[in-house]
Amino acid sequence: MRSGWIGRLSGVGLAAAALRLFAAAEPHYLSPSSLAVAGGKTLFVACETAGRIGVFDLESEKVVRWCSVPGVREVAAEPGAARLYAVAGSADGAVLAVDTGSGRVAHTWAAGHTPVAPLLSADGKTLFYCNRFSRADQPDVHALDVATGKLRCSGKAEREPVTMRLARDGETLWVVNHLPLMAANLKHVYATVCVYRSATLEQVARLGLPPGSFAARDCAMSPDGRHFFVAHTIGRFTVPTTHLDRGWINTSAVSIFDVASRKYLNTVLLDDTMRGAANPWGIALTGDGAWLCVNASGTHELVVVNVAAMFARLAAAKDPREVVNDLSFLYGIKTRVPLEGQGPRALAVSGNRAYSAMRFTDSLSVVELWEDGPGAAVGLPLAEAKEPELVRRGEMAFNDATYCYQHWQSCASCHPDTRSDGTNWDLMNDGIGNPKQSRSMLYTHRTSPVMITGVRASAEIAVEKGFSMIQFHEVGQDRLDAVNAYLKSLEPVPSPYLAPDGTLTPAAQRGKGIFEGKASCVSCHTPPYYGDKKKYVLGLGSDDERDKPFATPILIELWRTAPYMYDGRAVTLREVVTSDNIQNRHGNTRGLTPQEVDDLVEYLNSL
C-alpha cells in the first residue's frame, strides 16, 4: 500500500535521499528488523532489507501506509505517536525525526558509524543512541537534544553496543555490549553491561554477563524498575565440541540484574534438557510485569516465562551459582510457543499481545498472553510472500537451528552476523585440547585453505563439515549450495578508522608505507584480501603446537575481529605488532618507533 508521506531532507550523506514517497518497484524482501508501539494503536515496523517503515494499525492488523527510508535499521516512537525517530545507514549514519501526521521529516542529524538502539527519554526531549562500530578512541553512546539537534553528552562503551534501556527513574542508562573484549584464552570470557548516569553519560558501573556470554541482542527493564534483563547466548567453549546433548556447546539465556544495587543476580536458561531454544533475540515484559517474553530466533519460537514464579525459584535455589547450568530450572513456568513464520527477531508488547518481527517471512507473529499463559501464534503478513532466492535461502539456513541436532545452535550461533564471536573453540578437526579463535566468514570462499590451521582445503568443505561435525546434522546439497552462495555474497563494512570521505587518514597513509616497506607485512598479507593462501611455521603456537603451521589470516575488517592471534591472546593490534612479535616472526616490527607503530596500527585498522 502506498502512502501520501512526503520527505524533505537536507545535508547528510545517506539522509539526502532518505525519506520519500515510495513509488519504485516493490522490494523483493522486507526483513522486518525493529518494532515500536505508539499510543497503543500503532506499531511502526522498520524493514531493513527494503529500506521502508510500515505503519501497522493494531486494530485492523494491517499496514496502512509505507514510507521509504533507505538504510533504516531501527525506530523509536513517542508515546503519543506524534513523532517517530529512525536510525539508518552505515559509515554515513543518520538519525531522522519524522512527523507521523504529515509524514514529513522534521530533522535530520549525522549520527556516525552504524547508529543503533534509538531510545527516547520519558519526557521526549532526549534521544539516546549508540554507534555499533566506532574507533577505540571515540565515544559511541550519545544523548541527542531533539529540540536543538545537538549532542548533549557522549560516553564510551566496550564493544559493539547494540541495545539499551533507561532505568525507570531516568537516572541511569543501561547499555549492553554485543561481544566480549578481552583475551580469548582467559578462563572466563564474557560480554558486559555498562551503566551510565543518563544526564552526563559518565560510566558508573561495568557488569559482566556470566562466563561464555556473547551475541547479546536485546534487553528489557521491568515495569517496576527493579530488574534489568539481557537476552544472549552462552558458549560452553571451555570443553571440546564432541557432542551437543544437554547444552554441551551453546545454551540460550536471560541474565538478570538488580537495578538499585547495580549488581548481577543470576541467569536462567530458555532451553529444555534435550531441546535448544537457539539464538535468543528480542526480549520484552508485559505492562504488568507478569510475563517475560523472548524470541528464540533460531528455532522460530516465543518463549514465555512466568516472572513471579521465576523469582520465587531464584530465591529458593539451594545453590544460586548452579542456576546458569540448570536446563530444567524453568520447567513448568515456561512455555515455548511455535511462531508463524521464520526468524523472529525484534519483539514488542502492546497490552496483552506480543508481536514478533519475522525476518525471513516478511510478517509479524502475534501471541496473546492470558492470565494462565500464552495462546497460539497467529501470522500477520506485511506483504505478499515471495519465494526466497538462493542467497536468501542460504541466509535463512545459516540462521536456522532446526538444521541442528536437538536445535541447540545454528551457524550464526558461533558466527553472529557471519563474523567472529570473540571466543576460542576446541573443534575436532585438528585434535583435542587445542582451542582456537572463532573466525569471520567474510571472503572465506576466496581465500582457501580455511580454518586457522588451513585444515580444510576449501570453504565449501568447511560448510559441509560445519553441519555434520558441529551441528551433528546432515543437510542436502541444495542447502549447502545456498549457504555457500550466501557467504560468497558477504561484503565488508567500511572501517570506522577511515577518513569521512572513505580514504585513508594521514596516519594510515604513513602506516601503509610501513606495511609495504620497513615492516614487510605485505610479503605474506598481499592485496586484495591481505592474505596469501599459504601456511607457515612461525613458532607462534603454544605447547605441542609451537611448531605447527598456521594459515595466513586475511586482514580485511581487522578492526572488528579482536582478539587476535590464533588463540585470541592479543586484545589489540598494538599487542600483535609489539609484545606478540618480539622475535620478529610475523613481520619486521621489532625496530619500529612508537610513532611508526601508531601509524601501522592505524593502517591495519583501516583495512
Secondary structure, DSSP 8 states (H G I E B T S, - for coil): ----------SSTGGGG-SB---S---S---EEEEEEETTTEEEEEETTTTEEEEEETTTTEEEEEEE-TTEEEEEE-TTSSEEEEEE-STTEEEEEEETTT--EEEEEEEESSEEEEEE-TTSSEEEEEESS--TTS--EEEEETTTTEEEEEE--SS-EEEEEE-TTSSEEEEEESS--S-TTSS----EEEEEETTT--EEEEEE--TTEEEEEEEEE-TTSSEEEEEEEEE-TTS--S--GGGSSEEEEEEEEETTTTEEEEEEE-SBTTB---SEEEEEE-TTS-EEEEEETTTTEEEEEEHHHHHHHHHH-S-GGGGGG-TTTTTTTEEEEE-SSS-EEEEEEETTEEEEEETTTTEEEEEEEETTEEEEEEEEESS------HHHHHHHHHT-GGGSGGG---HHHHSGGGS--SSEE--GGG-SS--EE----TTGGGS-SBSTT--BSSHHHHHHHIIIIIS-----HHHHHHHHHHHHT------TTS-TTSS--HHHHHHHHHHHTTT-GGGTS-TTTT--S-EE--S-S-GGGTT--EE----TTGGGS-SBSTT--BSSHHHHHTTT-TT-SSSS-TT--HHHHHHHHHHHHH-
